[in-house]
Structure formats: C-alpha cells, structure tokens
Amino acid sequence: MADYRTGYEYYKEACQKLAIDPVNFYYFVLNLSQEQLDAYNKSAEQKRGADDYAS
C-alpha cells in the first residue's frame, strides 16, 4: 500500500502543477486500471526476487 501512496503523492503534485483538484486516495486506488495494477504487481514481484538474492 505504501507504493500506492507514493503514486498518489506524485499524482497530487501533477494536479497541483495543472491547477486542478485531485481525487481523494480512496478514489485514486479504486480507479487504477488493470494495466496499472499489473505493472505494480510485476514491480513488487521483481523487488521480492531482488530481496531474495540479496539475503
């Protein structure tokens, strides 16, 4: 969930630059596309694999 929060902070900064109001965190996560969720899961799996090799 921390990675979602990081993505949300990036989204809020982009909204601020464009002078638009961001949606709240709940709706941000709720409206992630399947492609975004798949990319997150792939990244998480790669990080777990890298952590396994580092141990």
Residue pairs with C-beta under 8 A, 6 or more apart in sequence:
3 40
3 43
3 44
4 25
4 28
4 29
4 32
4 40
5 25
7 28
8 25
8 28
8 29
11 22
11 28
12 22
15 21
15 22
16 22
22 28
23 31
32 40
